[in-house]
């Protein structure tokens, strides 16, 4: 399953600084955050490590993941069933 394609209008999406110049640092931060989000989406990073790398509190990072459609809890039904079974009946 491939990720959905996204189109970005660079002329309006770039963070602009003084004198109409792109804010390269802001752009670099945004690209880094998007890379980290994608690593979490692909299960190459956990939520905690992603928050650490993004240098934001875990709760704030979880909110950002939600804004980008990345599930914070990614349990299959089978895994949940197996986990709940360890508690026994009742």
Buried (B, 14 or more C-beta within 10 A) or exposed (E): EEEEEEEEEEEEEBEEEEEEEEBEEEBEBBEEBEEBBBBBBEEEBEBEBBBBBBEBEBEEBBEBBEEEEBEEEEEEEEEEEEEEEEEEEE
